[in-house]
């Protein structure tokens, strides 16, 4: 009887050990004046019980595990959620399509956002959310929690594709979204749901302000030519089964695409605007 009683505990211990081998949790001792009041972990199955709303988009991007820790600092309560995603791009995708108005960005790591009562960051394969109950007055302590987590879990920040280093993107690089499915697209402001139905893709995209109208620019990779052609067909960039460089509806909609590298035709630059704007103008190629 004792063997059967201990078996669930052993399994639980093994699961926790597996998660902690990938994510080093805080002990509370690293945080001045803090008391660690709880630590929980979730895998791709149990995340649905923890957060049924977020689980679908986490699954779409590629989710590995979640570490949740609660801290009490004086009279303030803080919660750290460290989502370990399958790739740094997935972590950045969760971050980029979740942030709204940030009072401070890119403060202690390349991709972070401080807003109201919440701090969010993309840090390597981690998507980090730190919340508190007291609002802006307690936000600076979120930086302390994040810095301690970074020391325990050193990662290399994601670098955007080289094209976003062009001068046209200066001042807008922290607005670049990463999208790889319908739910991520719906959480973005891009509005390209009709272009990606049934299409497999991975997309870095941004909306640039311009006197001629907002410029929607993306670098998109497709796994197969069929996915690429499906996308181009929906974007009206195919004629008689052959790709065409541009579509112009004269004052209403202009679209253009070009391969990033002729040797890799499945990765493209894609641009949309109301007035003709060339990709070469934006990328300065």
NORSUL-V277515 format. One line per field, one symbol per residue. phi: phi as a letter, one per 20 degrees, with the letter a starting at -180 (. if undefined). burial: 1 if it has 24 or more other ideal C-beta (glycine too) atoms within 12 Angstrom, else 0. A space follows every 50 residues. Layout:
phi->???
burial->???
This chain:
phi->.fffffgffffffffffffffdceffenffdfmddfdrccccdgefffff bffegffffffoddacddcdcdcmdddccdddeeefbffffffgffedfc edfbcledbfcbbdbldbdcbdcleeddccccedngfdfgffffffffff fecfceffdfgggfefgfefncfedfedccafffffeedfmdgfedgmde abcdbbddfbgeogdecbdcdcfbfffgffffffemdcclmdfcfbccdl ndbccbbbffbgfcfedcecccbedgcfffffele
burial->00000000000000000011011011000110010100111111001000 00010011111111111111101001111111111101111111111110 01001001111111101111111111111111000001101111111111 01101001011011010110011111111111111011010100110010 11111111000000111111110000111111111110000010111000 00011111110000011111111001111001100
